[in-house]
Amino acid sequence: MSTVRTGAPRPADGPSSASAAGVPGAVDPATARRVARYSGFRPEVQGLRFVAVLLVVLYHVFLGRVSGGVDVFLLISAFFLTLSFVRKLESGRPLAIGRYWLHVFKRLLPLAALTVLGTLVLVAAVYPDADVARWRAEGLASVFYVENWALALNAVDYYAADHSTASPFQHFWSLSVQGQVFLVWPLVFAAAWLLGRWRGWRPVPVLAVLFGAIFAVSLAWSVHSTAAQQAFAYFDTRARLWEFALGSLLALALPYLRPSPRVRVVLGWAGLVSMVSVGVLVDVQGAFPGWIALWPLASAAAIIVAGRSGSRLGLDRILASKPLVRLGDASYALYLVHWPLLITYLVLRDRPMAGPRSGAALILLSLVLAVLATALVERPFQRWAWPERTKRRLAVSVAVSLALVAVPVLAWQHIEERRTAQILAAADRNNPGAAALEPGFEFRGDPEAPTLPLPEDLPKQPASLGTPCPEDVGLPEDYRRFCHESVPQEEARQTVLVVGNSHLQHWLPALRPLAEERGWRVLTYIQPGCFYASAEDQPGSASCRAWFEGAEDMLGAVDPGLVLVQSTFTDTEQEFTRPGLEDRVRELTGAGVPVVGIRDTPRFPEAPAQCAVRDGADDPGCTFGHPMVGTPDPAAPLAEELPLYSAMDLTDLICPAGQCPPVIGNVYVYWDDDHLSRVYSETTAPIFGRRLLEALATDGVTL
């Protein structure tokens, strides 16, 4: 989601508003003419700002998707920024880059900080506890203009798909990209100035070459990255630079583009129809920011080139009208407030989308708040003269805006960390987890103690794989990314290799204490979502195919004394085996390698812990069943046949008495819909260790 800022009534140096210098006292007529080419307020572009943001809002609220309007905003921002700096270059005025940076963020940050603070209040008041810590961190990332990278890194996280609630700060991704570009773009103008001083070149041709190179390189990267990892590319600044470069190139070329009035009318309306249709005809979220983003950008460029047509039929008569220009001034605020209002409403009503009436009400409320925020916050700060007198004052105003968010967020985080430390210190007594299933167990802790992991820590529960593949493992480079050392040992008595996916990974905390006690070195060869069975059994992803291809190399490089595999596989409706796994087990045991197959854990239609946080652990709707519960382990017959293969069934630790409760021993069993929480896995360690040793002893294996 996303977008940009807008602001004042005139196009400007900054992202949010509009305004800039007029033609300074020119030394000669030629200079005056060059400067004049890039001067002048363009009200129709300010109106276009509002149309772009309105498209974003309408698509977010009613269609649950993105429109391409944000890309238009990025282009407009670079367009105005370039006009401002070219005027400086052509007139010979100092670029004053340091002051520019401070000036821009002095104008942008007050309203952004206010939005972040208001959203954090809503987060604390009405959002699920499990999400609070993450949204708190994203609020901080947003005000420091790095939210796009926070989202990019999360989007490629295998476990990120388990988050069901959209971030109320997600729309800050484009503001973050813009903030980063506002830091970088002046350096491009400085390079043009230096080249002009060195070689005597005019700045506009130099800038055209520089921005053309940025456009070409970034677009090529964007196309490649979108095809390879679209979820990451969507938020990647590098994949968006070409959109800004196109806006800059448009600003440089515009004085030389002089279509006739009739052509201007056609360009304007054709551009508008094309821009509005993008979100309907294209899956923008899934296709952007690759080459397809040229569609909305070319549409917006056509409207800008059309400019003032002088015709009563021209689109500019609408875009340049006072109401749209005024709304264009408020478009930065509109973009800021609409998204947290929408997401908060969806959280409160537990809905995936707003309905027609509620959606219309949200848009109206957003417009009212945007106009008020512009009049009462953004405009006064833009007109505030005191900070503009020195760079020191500008820096102070920027620092205060950042501190308004950073100080309360960091204080909030510190308080939560202290509270968590106190709870964890008493965990052995208050949160026994799987120990509560042991015969004769008697709970002696505080019955009011919080359940662990704390709701805000639930998203952080994937078991650690340990450190990257150690140097002594002679694995080809293509496969080393799948290898980790989970339990290191300087003088290992034996090496245990864990081969599989995340459903073996979540047992690593249970295995670790036994491995440390016995002097076992534990190496893992794990890729989430893949199956140690056969090449035909792998999902379609290239990573699974590469992972499986390297499994034999890993076995050869490690020469393990024990291999742990996942013996069965589940979905929400059934448990099944994969013939390819049996072949792998026969190969390993035939080579004299002991193998233990761990039965899969049930998968549920929703996350039991999140259900328990929302409705209470005692709510019957949060206790699930599964067809595998109470049935014999399908791997048992093969274990009886093969001397070096043993089967471990731990289902009773997850679903005692035939049902699968969300909480056992005051610990959440799962953190999502199919993975054990790290805390619960750790509490199973004594039972897991006994059963593993018993399974090995059955086959006469001693490690």
Salt bridges, closest charged atoms under 4 A:
ASP71 OD2 - ARG240 NH1 2.59
GLU90 OE1 - ARG34 NE 2.90
GLU90 OE1 - ARG202 NH2 2.61
GLU138 OE2 - ARG134 NE 3.33
ASP236 OD2 - ARG238 NH2 2.90
GLU243 OE1 - ARG240 NH1 3.39
ASP316 OD2 - ARG308 NE 3.62
ASP329 OD2 - ARG379 NH2 3.78
GLU388 OE1 - ARG99 NH1 3.74
GLU388 OE2 - HIS103 ND1 2.87
GLU388 OE2 - LYS106 NZ 3.14
GLU416 OE1 - ARG419 NH1 3.24
GLU438 OE2 - ARG690 NH2 3.13
GLU442 OE1 - ARG444 NH2 3.40
GLU456 OE2 - ARG419 NH1 3.48
ASP457 OD1 - LYS460 NZ 3.47
ASP472 OD2 - ARG521 NH1 2.91
GLU485 OE2 - ARG521 NE 2.66
ASP537 OD1 - ARG578 NH1 3.48
GLU575 OE1 - ARG599 NH2 2.73
GLU582 OE2 - ARG586 NH2 3.02
GLU587 OE2 - ARG584 NH2 2.87
ASP600 OD1 - HIS503 ND1 2.59
GLU606 OE1 - ARG614 NH2 3.63
ASP615 OD2 - ARG614 NH2 3.05
GLU641 OE2 - ARG586 NH2 2.97
ASP649 OD2 - ARG599 NH1 2.79
ASP652 OD2 - ARG691 NH2 2.76
ASP672 OD2 - HIS675 ND1 2.84
ASP674 OD2 - HIS503 NE2 2.83
ASP674 OD2 - ARG603 NH1 2.78
ASP674 OD1 - HIS675 ND1 3.02
